[in-house]
Amino acid sequence: MNFSNRTVMVTGASGNLGRAVVAAFTELGANLALVDRRRENLERTFGAQNERRLFLIANLLDQEQVNAAVTKTRECFTRIDVLCNIAGGFRMGEPVHETSDENWNFLFDINARTLLHAVRAVVPQMIAAGGGKIVSVAAFAAQKGAGGMGAYSASKDAVIRLTEAMAAELREKNINVNCVLPTIVDTPENRTAMPKADPARWVAPEDLASAIVFLASDGARAIHGAALPVTGLS
């Protein structure tokens, strides 16, 4: 898996998983277009911008800002070969019949709308360039509803269904679209929230990043519309 002379755009780049994904692609020689809402987050996480690492400041809920980030990436690196939709979030919620608009909108915005805005901006240039790879992060929990997680699981299920739809629409354009379904990811926030759990059974960000890199590689050229479980030991 060699990504030399390829450009990878990563949304949510300064988050726990984003950092692991960036590290994996950096080791494999990729040019990186890193998207975050705040430049200081990127600088604190990755140091200074350089010739292989472009910092892009954009609110993923604002289509014009996302479009501008894609334009700037193309100006710097000519094209985007891989889009990794890492931005997302989790929130426990009320029972479905008590679900607030605030919780519903938050989860669908952060998990589904961010993806939609990114692919709106990136896919046309991938088609024009003759191909590409798109990898998104759904959730193992999206496969089945659970109490207190109705809005969350529905928003992540939307990621799976959008992935499947795009895979069907774009496979003839030489664009592979797939997603990963992690269980609990081993992050400092999850360790704090679940102090009695055994994080050794969770998914290490580096392991999840390895699955994402594989789906973005030439080795996955025959895979379209997959929702790959990444479950650790849990």
Order of alpha helices (4+ residues) and beta strands (2+ residues): beta-alpha-beta-alpha-beta-alpha-beta-alpha-alpha-beta-alpha-beta-alpha-alpha-beta
